[in-house]
Amino acid sequence: MTAGDSYDRLDDDDYPAYTMGRAAAMLGATQGFLRAIGEARLITPLRSAGGHRRYSRYQLRIAARARELVDQGTPVEAACRIVILEDQLEEAQRINTEYRRAAESARSTDDEA
């Protein structure tokens, strides 16, 4: 891997760049919180060659949302489920928008013919 390859990964939201300690510090959470949301299968950190957990920026955004809910009094398991459902809803809305655009495009093509 060249230095250029390493720099390219800095922009990659899915690159597991953060150790558990650094991730916890960035979130203002404990390492136990990160383990708990991992056990609830909200996020699955990648493992380094030495077996240490590594988190991506995308995973940290998801963890931050869960942390907001927990800070508001929601149990960890429920917060994880809420975040998963929010993510699924966002994806469904994105797909729905794509289908709508494709249908409108097909209609306009039919109207022109």
Secondary structure, 3 states (H helix, E strand, C coil): CCHHHHHHHCCCCCCCCEEHHHHHHHHCCCHHHHHHHHHCCCCCCEECCCCCEEECHHHHHHHHHHHHHHHCCCCHHHHHHHHHHHHHHHHHHHHHHHHHHHHHHHHHHHHHC
